[in-house]
Amino acid sequence: MCDLVMVVYVNEETQRQRLMARNQLSLEAANQRIASQMPLKDKVNQADIVIDNSGSIQKTLDRVNEIIDKVLI
C-alpha cells in the first residue's frame, strides 16, 4: 500500500511527559493512551526509516528534511 514507512519515536517517559503537558492529561490517562497504541518498538521494527525525536524540534525537522531530500532524488 505504500513504498516507505517512517516512524518518529521518543522513549516512553518522554512520550508520557509530552502527552501530559500538551493535552493536560493525568499520568493515568497518558499511560492509557500509550497502552492503546501499537508498541513503539513494533512500529520501529516495521519502519524503513526511524527518526529520533528526543532532541529539539529543529533537530527533528532537519532530519525530516534530510530524509525528504534523499527520498525525492
Buried (B, 14 or more C-beta within 10 A) or exposed (E): EEEEEBBBBBEEEEBBBEBBEEEEBEEEEBBEBBEEEEEBEEBEEEBEBBBEBEEEEEEBEEBBEEBEEEEEE
